[in-house]
Amino acid sequence: MPKLDLAALAEITDLNDPRLYINRELSMLEFQRRVLEEAQDEENPLLERVKFLAIVGLNLDEFFMVRVGGLKMQISAGVAERSIDGATPAEQLAEIRKIASEIMIQMRTCQREELLPGLKSAGIHLLNYSELTESQRETANNYFQEIVFPVLTPLAFDPGHPFPHISNLSLNLAVIVQGEDGKQHFARIKVPDTLPRLLPLKRSSGGTRRDGTVPYNHYFVFLEQIIAANLEQLFPGMKVLEAHPFRVTRNADFEIQELEAADLLETMEQSVRQRRFGDVVRLSVNTSMPKYVLDLLIENLEVDPLDVYAFDGPLGMSDLMSLTSIDRYDLKDPAFVPSLPETLHSERYDGNIFQAIRQNDILLHHPYDSFDPVILFLKQAARDENVLAIKMTMYRVGRNSPVVSTLMEAQENRKQVAVMVELKARFDEESNIGWAKMLEREGVHVAYGLIGLKTHSKIALVIRREGEHIRRYVHLSTGNYNAITAHVYEDIGMFTCDEDIGKDATDLFNYLTGYSAKKNYRKLLVAPINFRQRIEEMIDREIEHQKNGQQGQLIFKCNAIVDKPIIRKLYQASMAGVQVDLLVRGICSLRPGIPGISENIRVRSVVGRFLEHSRIYYFHNSGKEEIYLGSADLMPRNIDRRVEATFPVEDPQLIRYLRNDVLAVYLHDNVKTRVMKPDGSYERLKPKANETPLNVQNWLLHYHTQGERPLRVNLRKVPKKKL
């Protein structure tokens, strides 16, 4: 990050001044640095470190596909619009190239100097083909002959053969062969992504552990190296001169023509097919690739030479994720069994979840609490003869979804089932299209959202006949209805049969599936209708409390803060003396710690075992605390271009939990927390000599599974950090 002149910033009087804001793309790259820190952290189990390295690779793939791709599209279209920090698209791209290159080099250094030696010591060997024993080489070559060879399709490039299409995120070999006439030819071979990138070779017994068990040694070799070693079989009668791997990243930022539902579905399917052939935004090669081969790729892929990234060693770090499936639990985080809230124990309510919800609102904090009650809620609704209808939103439910199968069961049981399927859930489009078609075939009412708006809200509504009346049961959440990610994403959901929330849920579904211009929701904050207005009003209320001599306090936990009007409001709150604590996992365009402007704002980021995903908005409100949970981050896209549902938590016991056992503990974490500096960089907290180490995720895990607080904290005594 460039050196910052705090004194100059403190003199700024216009809160719209771009110097007060941090570029969102650079802030996202700073987040990748924090994830990379987890891969570099020797306190983490070895295979968890490998996982974090693979996550950075996956994140950077998406970053280049979407954000870099979008910037390049702006440059091509001559867009002169500046970012929140006043940078042009070209200026942003130049800085991104510099920082992203640094991160990718650091990734490979971590892999080469830390992870690979550590894995080797633990009996997990990632071998080059040249390092294989005779027996291992025979195994690899047999695998090539039987499995790989039939799948490969060499594609020539010459006057009679156009340069082949190189699909997005594909790993390839650029091969130079020579014919009997002495002429050299270029061919491309795609490394098949339907086969394991890391081929496991025969395991062998390792040394005895202290506990008496004998772990296996695991041996792997990279698939592209096996292919390169057997190229003569693909080019009989030719001499193979060279083979060099390269990897292509293409622009995946496309516009979907907003038409009626059926046309939207058709357009989305077409867009999914076309994504493989967007413009190239990154070309990754080995440093050993000769210039003439690289020039050939640059010319025919039409890639900017500035978008070429050359590295030593294997390309495509995301493929290392496959190593985490090795059954070496001594190299992973300890397993745990998610808990079940006391109010849902079956012996109290004979397993009837509706009876439990009628007694009290129920909070589920995943992954510490089980996701099973959400499935149970839908299953009981599907089978209960008194349930008349089920309505829910579907954003990312994943494959083999128990949620979808339960909805189809409800339809078979003659319930009215309506599902709002978001087809534009980035990179989950194909899965969602499949579910949408399947649900429609079963007779479920399927809607595809509103023109120009992505439906991001997470809500399920069950309408149940009880005597002469109906009662609405609602589940709302900060996360998706995905039973798999619920094990690794930190999210919070709530069951309620509150009458006003139930009526709001009905109005929301009418808005999503029909025609509604309703503006006055009773309790829900719905974007793009009333979310921005209400959040700003509640910030203003804290400012007024502070001015009236009552302590104003705001605590926001979210994934990103980018929205300029909201940031401006937070600056105003700080200037009035309101204490503002922001727990922001990823992007933060706000600058904390500027004298006179944001000196009362602290920004923390927690990166750890679980992906922080819940959004919590806490307003002290002169002691009459209000807490909202929901799906919306503080970004223009969430507030203005998505349908989001943010809901109040009103039960005093649940408010205490969120205040004392969630927010307060996050603000005391001194193990996994990074504190943001005014220049946008982060400093990792470490326990002082007289401090007890506190890892918030471990604390919550212990609290939920053991039923006791390992350490008590106080929200009003949050440790302060000088910036």
Buried (B, 14 or more C-beta within 10 A) or exposed (E): BEEBEBEEBEEBEEBEEBBBBBBBBBBBBBBBBBBBBBBBBEEBBBBBBBBBBBBBBBBBBBBBBBBBBBBBBBBEEEEEEEBBBEBBBEBBBEBBBEBBEEBBEBBBEBBEEBBBEBBEEBBBBBBEBEEBEEEBBEBBBEBBEEEBEEEBEBBBBEEEEEBBEBBBBBBBBBBBBBEEEEEEBBBBBBBBBEEBBBBBBEEEEBEEEEEEEEBBBBBBBBBBBBBBBBBEBBBEEBEBEBBBBBBBBBBBBBEBEBEEBEEBBEBBBEBBEEBBEBBBBBBBBBEEBEEEBBEBBBEBBEBBEEBBBBBEBBBBBBBBBBBBEBEBEBBBBEEEEBBBBEBBEEEEBEEBBBEBBEEBBBBBBBBBBBBBBBBBBBBBBBEBEEBBBBBBBBBBBBEEBBBBBBBBBBBEBEBBBBBBBBBBBEEBBBBBBEBBEBBBEBEBBBBBBBEEBBBBBBBBBBBBEEEEEBBBBBBBBBBBBBBBBBBEBBBBBBBBBBEBBBBBBBBBBEBBBEEEEEEEBEBBBBBBBBBBEBBBEBBBBBBBBBEEEBBBBBBBBBBBBBBBBBBBBBBBBBBBBBBBBBBBBBBBBBBBBBEEBBBBBBBBBBBBBBBBBBBBBBBBBBEEBBBBBBBBBBBBBBBEBBBBBBBBBBBEEBBEBBBBBBBBBBBBBBBBBBBBBBBBEBEBBEEEEEEEEBBBBBBBBBBBBEEEEBEEBEBEEBBEBEB
